[in-house]
């Protein structure tokens, strides 16, 4: 028997046996159930993500493009890149953006890399959902809307439907049946990028967007 085989045999022998009955995750998460309304979940999500230095603007299904255009003007966004094949693209393209150029994602990353790093001021993506408990956005990048739109430009705009805010991550996994198939990348985002040095000095925007701005479509029409 080789040295490798002897080591592996010892590891297998020392491996603890798995319990015959695994704990129930439903039972674990049941005490966290709050029976919240959509407005209450939205309020909890907003409190969480704003605590991580994100900005949240509540709008409607028809008005969100104008909210985005106003924010772009206020922040002097020269170029906004977005996924042209996404459900929100038509509304985006039908809105007057003044001095902001709307640039659809087209081509391969290598062809767009220089522009993404040096000439695109903001990226716009859709959120698949959000988590109220942690104040996190859920993004599922695709070929039409790659993750680079959320990782490289200095400002990241995200459109979120309040109806897709889940109480916990476990609720999102179950209600959306993530087990049936996942994208290459699934992102959980709770604020702009940040890092800290050895002296525990927190800095934002060192490895990604300096600003995260969430526009929430609230179909119930209430203010939060």
PyMOL commands that set and color helices and strands:
alter all, ss='L'
color gray80, all
select helices_A, chain A and resi 3-14+25-30+38-50+64-74+89-93+109-118+148-151+162-164+169-175+178-180
alter helices_A, ss='H'
color red, helices_A
select strands_A, chain A and resi 55-59+79-82+101-104+122-126+129-131+136-140+155-161+165-166+186-189+194-196+202-204+211-217
alter strands_A, ss='S'
color yellow, strands_A
deselect
rebuild
show_as cartoon
